[in-house]
Amino acid sequence: MKQTLLCLTLLLVVNAARGHDIHPLTSASSFFSQLLFQKIALNETTLYCLPEYRIISLNFILVPPTTPLLVKYTEALKVFFYTGVGKYDYVAVGGPERPINEFVERKTLGYIPGLLPSGFITPETSVTGISVFYLNATWKVPFDPSKTRKHEFINVCEVGAQVELMNDIRYANVRTNVLGSTVLELPFAGDRISFYAVLPDQLEGLSSLEGSLTNPNNFNQLFTELKSCYTKISIPRFKVLSKFSLRQPLEQLGITRVFSQREAELRGISENRLHVSQLVHSLFFEITEAGTIPVAPAPAPQPGPLNQQNPQVTFNADRPFLFFVRDKVSLQILVQGKFSG
């Protein structure tokens, strides 16, 4: 989920390593490093100030309170990454995790509470990187809530599951027969950010689709050559609240030295001996008839075309699919995930 924003947290740390862990990063996955480049290229100030939606992305580094920080590093974080470095408060009432959790909860309007569990930070904890993402947007064309229906969700792992399917017939950008799947684009208001659902043609086709997307050329096919078609759309309402550690996945990619107390070289942050103890990511994302999290009554749905009776394409997401939220200006993937019911 949201790989590029996770990469930013990693980059803040690896950047401080003066290149020691850059080679394992790029050699482990060329696609991973491509996403890093995309994150650097993203003009966050412009993106976050658009009136049609609200994006909250918190990315920061925490270090022990006695760690002297290099001014060059802290200034670089402010200038290039719009973020900074904080210090653990070991004497905070409720534990050192509490002020961090309260900060994140306040910034995400209460949607991401309790990020760090009690006891997460100890006197032995060195550097912790935190990445948090929250999106609030409305559809360019909202769904009519009166058309939402409960429907069986076909999943080989769970029989009889029910979801709430949002339904509409409208013109939408679609691409069929791409990597054994159909791609549907649903733009948010403002037309800069869109939600893409990628539905395998076969019930058990999701694993094959995921495997094919490790090739960047295949991945890019999902967002090109879409055409406007009169489409019958059925797609679930759903909510994602994810909290997980990135340390193990990154170590599996070959990024190990930065986590080693003996081998890490983070003298770009401080002259003190430091290593990365943990990287934590959390995301809140919800899809409703209005968009993500409605902040005001949604406008009435636009009437469908009157000159066509039968849809050209049927997009019925009643089985597992992949989804992406993409900024069409920077080509940045803001959110990506898998819906399995």
N, C-alpha and C positions, 0 to 999 in steps of 0.2 A: 504494500500500500504506500502510495505517495513517495516513490523512491527518490525523486529529485530533492525533496525537502529533507529527507533523511541524509542525502549526500551532503547537504550544506553543513549539517552538524558534524559529519565526519570531516569535511573539508576544513572547518575551523580548527580542528585538532591536528589533522595531518599537515596542514599548512605550517603549523608551528613546529613540525618535526624537521624542518629544513630539508625536506626531500627524502628522508630516510625510508618512508613508507609509501612514497608515491609510486615507485615501480611495481610493488606487489599489487597496488590498487589497479593500475592500468593493465597490467598483464593478466590479472585474474579475470577481468571482464571488460572487453572493449565497449560493450553496450553501457556498462556501469559508468565508465569514464565519459562517454558521450553525454549521459544525463548530468554528470558533474558540470560539463561545459555549458549545457543548456541552463543550468541553475545560475552560473556566473553571469550569463548573458541576459538574464531576466531583469528588466527594469521594474523593481518592486514598487518604487514610489508611485509610478504611473498606474500600475495594476491595482494597488490597494486604495487608490483615491477615486476610482470610478463609482458613480452614485448608484448604479443598478444592483450592486452586491457588496458584501463585506467579507473580506478575507483577513483572517488573523493567522499569522505565522510567527510563532515564537521559537527562536533558535538561540540558545545561549550555553555558555560554559561555566561550570562551577568548580572552584578549587578550594583547598584548605585555607583557613583564615590567616595563617602565618606565611602564606606564599606571596613573595614580592613579585609583582607582575611587571613585565617590560612595557614601557610606554608605547614603543613602536608597535607592539602586538595589539594592545587595547585600542590604539588609534586606528589601526588597519581594520579591526572588526567594525568600528563605527562607520568608517568611510565606505568600505566595500561590501559589508554584510548587514549593516543596519542593526547591529547587535552588540553584545558586550560580555564581560566576564563578571560573575558574582562569586561570593565566598560563603562557605557553609557557616551557619550560626549554630554552634554546638549547644549554646545555652538558651536557645529559643524555647519558650513555653510550648509544650506539646512535642518537642523534639525538632531537630534541624530540618526535617522534611516539611513541617507545617507551614513556615513562611513561603516555601517554594510552591506547595500545593495551593495555598491561598492566592498567590500571585497568578498562577495558571488559571485557576477557577474564575478569578475576577476578570482576567483578560479574555476568557472564552465565554463570558456571560453565564457562567455556571454550568456549561455543558460538559466540561472536562474536570470533574472533581477528583480529589484523592489520587493524584498522579503517582506519587511515590509512597510506598507502604512504610509503616513505622519500622525503624531499624535498618532502612535502606542505606543511610549514611552513617558511617562509623569513623572513629579517629584514623582508621587505616585507609579510608577512601581517598583516592587521589583526585584525578580529573573526571568529572561527569559531564557529558554532553546531553542536552535536552532539545528535542524538536517536537513542536506542537502545531497542529493545523486545524482550522475551523473555517467552514465556508457557509455563508448565508446568501442565497440568491433566489430570484424568482424566474420562472420560465418566460421566454418570449411569448409563447402561447400556452397558458396553463391548461390543465386538465379539469374537466367538470367533475366535482366530487360525487354528484348523483349517479355518475356512470361507473364508479368504482364498485367492483364486485369481488366477493370471495371466490377463489378458484383453486382447484387442486394443483399443486406444484409437483411436477414429475421429477423425482430424484431417486436414483438407483439405491441410495443409501438410506432413504427414509420414505416409507410408504404412507400415503394418506395425508401428507403435509398440505396445509392450506396457506395461501397468501392472498393479500388484497391487490387485485390487478386494476390499475388505472387504464381506462379505455378511451380511445378517440379514433376518428378517421379524419386525416388531414394530409396536406402536402408536407413531406418531410424529406430530408436528404438521406438517401439510402444507398448502400452498395451491397449487391448480392454476389454470391459465388467468390468470395475472397477468403482464402485459407480454410475452405470448407465451412464458411460462416456467412451471416448477414450482419452488416453494420448499420445501425440507426443513429443519426445525430439529432439531439434535442437541444437547441440553443437556449441559453439563458438570456434574459433581457439585456440589451446592449450589444448583443451579437459578437462579443469578443470571446466569451467563454462558452463552451458547449459540453454537454454530457453525451458520451458515446456508449451505446450498448452493443456488445459483440456476441451474437447468439449462434452457437454451433448448429449446423443443419442436422446433426445426429445427436441423439440423447447422450451418448457416451463420447462425444467429440471434444469435450472440454480439455482433457489432458493433452490430446494431440495439438489443439490450438495453442495451449500454453507453451508447449515445447517448441512450436514453430516461431514463437515470438522472441526467442533468444537471439534470433537473427534480426539485426536492426532494419534490414531492407524489408523483411516481412512485416515488422512492427509498423513501419511507416505506411504500408499499404492500407492500414485500417482507417487512415485519415485523408486519403486521396481518392479522387475519381468518384466521389459520392454524387448522386444525381437526385434532383427533386422528383419524387413520385407520390402519387396519391396512395396513402398507406393506411392500413388498418393497424393500429398500435394497441398492444396490451402489454403493460410493463408493471412490475410490482412496486408498491410502496415499500420502502425499507430504510433501516437505520443502521449505521455502523459506529460503534465506539470501540476503538482499538487502543490497547496499551501493551507495548512489548519492548523487549531489549533487542538491540541490534548487534550486541557483541558476538554472539555465536554465529549468526549468519555472515558477519564480516570476516571472522576467523576462518570460516569455511571457504571464503573467497581468497584466502591467502594473506589477509591483513592481520598479522599476529604480533609484530614487534611493538607496535604502539600500545598494546595491552600488557606488555611484559614489564614488570617492575625492574628487572635487571637490564633489559635491552632497549627500552623506549628512550628516544632522544627528543625531548620537547623543550629544548633550550630556547626555542623561539617564543615561548610563553614566559619563562622564568629561568633564572640561573639555578633555582632549586631543582632537585631530581624529581621528575614527575612522570606518571604514566596514566593512561586512560583506564579508569576502573569500569566505567559503564557508559553506554549510549542508550538513551531512552526515547522512544517515539510514541506519540499519542495523536489520534485523529478523531474528530467528530464530524459525521457527514450523514445527512438524512435526505431522502427523496420523497416528496409529497406531491399532491396535485398542484400546489402553488409553485413548487420548485424545491429548494432545500428546506431551510427553516423559515417559514413565512414571518415577516416583520410587519406586514400590513395586509388588509384584505386584498386578495388577488383580483385582477381585472377579469371581467367576464370572458370566457373562451370565445375566440373568433369563430364565426360560422364557417362551416366547410363549404367547399365549392359545390355549386348547384348543377354543373354541367356534366358530372360524372356520377354514375351509380355504383359501379364496382371498383374496389381498390385494385391498384396495379400490384401492390406488394402487401403481404400480411406478415407483420412482425409480432409474433405471439411468444413472449418471454415467460413461458410456463415451465421452464427447465433451466438448469444452471447456465449462467452467462458471465462474461467479463464486462467490466465497465471502467470508463476513464472520464476524467474531467480535464479538459485541455484548453489552454490559452492559445487562441488561433493567431495572435500577433507574434508572441515569442516562441510559439510551437512547444511550449512547456507543458508537461503532464503534471497537473496539480494533485490529482487523486487517481489511483487505480486500484482495482480490487476485483473480487469474485463474489457473485451472489449465488448461494446454493440453497436458498430457502430458509 
